[in-house]
Amino acid sequence: MTGRATHHLETAPGLGAPRGGPAGLAPIAVEPSLRSLAYKALKSAITDLDIYDRPDEIRLDERQLSKRLGVSRTPVREALTILEHQGFVRAERRRGIFVVRKPKSEINDMIHACAALEAMAVRLTCEKATDEQLAALRGEFSAFYECDRPASFEIYFEARWRFCRHVATLAQSGEILAMLDHLLLHLRGIHDVFFRREMTPQYLRDAYVAIIAALEARDADRAGQLVLERGFRLARDIDASVTCFGS
């Protein structure tokens, strides 16, 4: 068959260039878009709001957000659309955009999902973590063992969130970590208000001291069961609460 030969990027062996293209190619550095920057800034600000510790709804003004972020309204609008799809805000025609405050039923669904993911993470941690990593847990989460420290909600609250993400990392599961991150962002404000009003630091300390002991013993069944029991108790307590959340 006659005609010009078609040249492909794939190079024959021995010609110096690797398969797939010239040897001089390097990854392209992609700068984050204004939409991405606006999304990250707004998501961080929204998850830091005390939406469950106030009676009124929080309305977001697109024009003011644009002004404060120093960008046009287009990337702000695009970022808010993403946040709406993720359940952080809702748009109401002729009223505006509001930060979503979850009802109890949805809160408990997220708590159950988070507990199931964390239970799987601790089971995988028992299988995949090194002895050194398991031995380091007490030092990394020493707040759970410092009984003489004055009661401070923030200390134990932050340790609880770090522990949840840490075991997902030890489990070597990026998917579990990504799903936990999403749920934890939604649950952060809920837990913040509920633990401050309804629980004592001793509850968190006792629960996680037992979980860490099970991990140290590589007892996957017990570690997973303890995580689930803690999640079920939290869901029941929130469901019974009349001070923090609506129906």
Rosetta blueprint (number, residue, H / E / L):
1 M L
2 T L
3 G L
4 R L
5 A L
6 T L
7 H L
8 H L
9 L L
10 E L
11 T L
12 A L
13 P L
14 G L
15 L L
16 G L
17 A L
18 P L
19 R L
20 G L
21 G L
22 P L
23 A L
24 G L
25 L L
26 A L
27 P L
28 I L
29 A L
30 V L
31 E L
32 P L
33 S L
34 L H
35 R H
36 S H
37 L H
38 A H
39 Y H
40 K H
41 A H
42 L H
43 K H
44 S H
45 A H
46 I H
47 T H
48 D L
49 L L
50 D L
51 I L
52 Y L
53 D L
54 R L
55 P L
56 D L
57 E L
58 I L
59 R E
60 L E
61 D L
62 E H
63 R H
64 Q H
65 L H
66 S H
67 K H
68 R H
69 L H
70 G L
71 V L
72 S L
73 R H
74 T H
75 P H
76 V H
77 R H
78 E H
79 A H
80 L H
81 T H
82 I H
83 L H
84 E H
85 H H
86 Q L
87 G L
88 F L
89 V E
90 R E
91 A E
92 E E
93 R L
94 R L
95 R L
96 G E
97 I E
98 F E
99 V E
100 V L
101 R L
102 K L
103 P L
104 K H
105 S H
106 E H
107 I H
108 N H
109 D H
110 M H
111 I H
112 H H
113 A H
114 C H
115 A H
116 A H
117 L H
118 E H
119 A H
120 M H
121 A H
122 V H
123 R H
124 L H
125 T H
126 C H
127 E H
128 K H
129 A L
130 T L
131 D H
132 E H
133 Q H
134 L H
135 A H
136 A L
137 L H
138 R H
139 G H
140 E H
141 F L
142 S H
143 A H
144 F H
145 Y H
146 E L
147 C L
148 D L
149 R L
150 P L
151 A L
152 S L
153 F H
154 E H
155 I H
156 Y H
157 F H
158 E H
159 A H
160 R H
161 W H
162 R H
163 F H
164 C H
165 R H
166 H H
167 V H
168 A H
169 T H
170 L H
171 A L
172 Q L
173 S L
174 G H
175 E H
176 I H
177 L H
178 A H
179 M H
180 L H
181 D H
182 H H
183 L H
184 L H
185 L H
186 H H
187 L H
188 R H
189 G H
190 I H
191 H H
192 D H
193 V H
194 F H
195 F H
196 R H
197 R H
198 E H
199 M L
200 T L
201 P H
202 Q H
203 Y H
204 L H
205 R H
206 D H
207 A H
208 Y H
209 V H
210 A H
211 I H
212 I H
213 A H
214 A H
215 L H
216 E H
217 A L
218 R L
219 D L
220 A H
221 D H
222 R H
223 A H
224 G H
225 Q H
226 L H
227 V H
228 L H
229 E H
230 R H
231 G H
232 F H
233 R H
234 L H
235 A H
236 R H
237 D H
238 I H
239 D H
240 A H
241 S L
242 V L
243 T L
244 C L
245 F L
246 G L
247 S L
